[in-house]
Amino acid sequence: MILELDDSGLAALAAYVPRVIGGDEAAWKELVVQLEPHLMALLRRSRTLGPMRHNVDDCRAVMISVLERLKKDDYRGLRLFQPWVAANPEKGFGDWIRIVTVNIARDHVSSRLGAAKRADDEPPRNKRMLNTLASLLPADDDHRLAFRPLMTNHQLARELMEYAARTLDRVQLRALQLWIEGASFEELAAKLDLPRPQDANRLVRAALARLRRHFGDQADD
């Protein structure tokens, strides 16, 4: 997914590129100073990061990775900008740095989620996904956001949500759907007219518990 980014002020940053790759260390330091707030603003509303966008540490980690990628091996990453803009003359530095950031954000999400190989003795896929989702919930009385796996297996996600739609009440179902899509508990409470974010936490926890019981019973048959 392409991140939205205001290009105001970013176009001027292209002027630093030839200076940096020409060996001007001061130009690199100034580019970093100018670029950092743009990257943080971009990542804080990044759908690519999903719920991790609410975590400053995740956003900062991606920002640092972007800067490291640009600088590594004598600015090899940054050197790619000029050939890219020559091939895409209608684009600018903002478009290019957005693409770079999206790719690194995806790598960060994959790394955090640790998509490990499935062992033969693991529980079925649906129960395993639910166990993973539940393990990433914060404590029952805590409303801080926990990141959760992206439901990339669409067939499995559909199976889980179809069962949820048949068995959960309307509010539980909506809370689960919004949480999986990346809403924080604060956002859930506001959308569902709940008194506190902790109430949203408990709704999601109860919904997951019901699904886990169902799919756990299936696995034991």
N, C-alpha and C positions, 0 to 999 in steps of 0.2 A: 504494500500500500504506500502511495506517495504522501509524504508529510506536507502539510501546509506550512508555508514560511513566508513572512513578509520580506520582500527583497529590498525594502527601503534600507539604504546604508550598506547593503551587501555588495552591490555592483562595484563600489569603490574599492572593495577589498581585492578585486582582481589585479589592481595595480601593484600589490605587494608581491604577487607570484613571481614575476621575472626577477625582482630584487632578491627574493629569498633563494631561488634556485641558482642565482648568480653568486651566492655566498655571503649575502648581507644578513648576519646573525641578528642585528638590531631590527631588521624588517620582519624577521620571523617572530621575534618577541612582540612586536607591535601587532602583527596579524593575530597572534594568539589572544592578546588583550581585547582586540576588536571582535574576534569571532566567538569567544566563549559565551557571552550573554545571549547571542543569537542561537547558539547550539542548545543552551539550557532552555530557552523559551520554546524552541522547536520540540525538544524531547519531553517537556512537561505536558504537551498536548498531543503526543505521538500515539496514534492508534497502533502502530507497529509494536510499541512496547506494551500495549494493553494496560492492565492495572499497574504494571511496574512504573508507569509514568508518574504515579503519585509518590513514588519513593525517590527522594532527592539523591540517595546513594546510587541507585540504579542509573538515574539520568547522568549523574556526574561520571560514573564509570564508563558509560557510552561516550560521553564528551571527551574524556581522556583518551579512550581508544581511538576516536576519530583523529585527534591531534597527533597521537603516536603513529597512526597509519600514514598521515601526511608527511611526517618528519622522517620516518624510518628509512634507512639505507640512502642517506643523502637526499632526502625529500623525494623519494621515488614516487610516492602517492601524489604529492602536490604537482610533480612534473606531468602528471596525466591530464591536468586541467587544460593546458594550452592546446594539445591535440584534440581534446574533446570539444572545446569551444570552437575550434577551427572546423570541426565536422558538424557542429550544431550552432551556426552563427546567430540563430534567433534566440539562443539561450544565454544565460549568464552565470556568474559565480554562484549565485543563490541556488539556481537549478542544480548545478553540479554538486555543491556541498550537501544539498538535500538528499540526492541519490546516494552519495557516500555514507551519509548518516543513517539512512534507511537500512542499507546493507549491514552496517555494523550493529545497528539496533537489533536486527533479526538474529545476527550471530550471538548477541548478548542474551536474548530470550532463549535461544536453543541451548546455550551453555548453562543458564540458570535452571532450566527445566530438566537438564540431564537426561535426555532421551536414551536411557540404557537399553541394551538388548534384552529381550524377554527370555527368561529361563524357562525350561520345560515345566518346572514345578510351580511356576507362578499361578495365581488365580486367573480366571478368565478375564478377557480384556475389559469387559464392562465393569466388573467388580474392581479390577485393578485401577481403572480410571477414577472410580468413585472413592476408593481408598486414598488415592493420591490427592484428589480434590479435598477430601476431608482432612487429610494430614496438614494441609496448608492453611486451614482456618486458624485464626488466633484463638486465644482462650475465650470461653463462653461469655465472660463479662468484659471482653476487650473489643473495641470497635476499630482498632488499627487495621489498615488494609493489608491483606496477605495476597501475594501474587498466586496465580493458579495456572495450570496447564491450558494452553490453547486447545480447543476441541477440533483438532485438525482431521481426525478420522470422522468424516461426515456421516457415514453409515452408522457407526457406533453412536455418535452424538444424537442422530435422529432416533435410534432405538431407545436410548435413555430418556430423551425428552418426550417421546410418544408415551412411554410408560408413565412418566411424571405427569403428563397432561391428563391421563386417565385416573390417577390416584391422588394427586395432591390437590389441596384446595386452591382457589384462585390466587390468593395472596402469596402462599408458599411457592406456587409455580412461577409467578411473576418475579418474586425475589430471586429464585434460583436462576431464571433466565437472565436477569439483569446482572447478577453477580458473575456468571460465566462470561458474559459479554464485556466485563471489565469495570462495572460500577463499584464504587467504594460503598462502605456501609453508611457513610454520611449521605451519599447520593440515594441509596436505597430508602433510607428513612424519609428523605424529602419526597421521593416519588410515590411512596406507599403510605404517606401520612402517618408514619410511626413516631412515637414520642422521642425515641433515642436511637442512635446507631447500633447500640447493643441489641436492641429488639430485632433489627435487620439481621445481625449476626446469628441470632437464635433461630430466626425463620429459615435461613439458609442451612444451618446445622441440622434442623429438624427434617428439612426436605432431603438432604443428603443421607441422613440416617435411615429414612424410609426406603430410599432407593437401594442403599447398601444391604438392608435386610432382605429385600426382594431378590436381588441378584446373588446375594450370599446363599440364600435358600436354594436357588437354582443350581449353584455350583456344588452344593452338598447332595443333590439328587443322584 
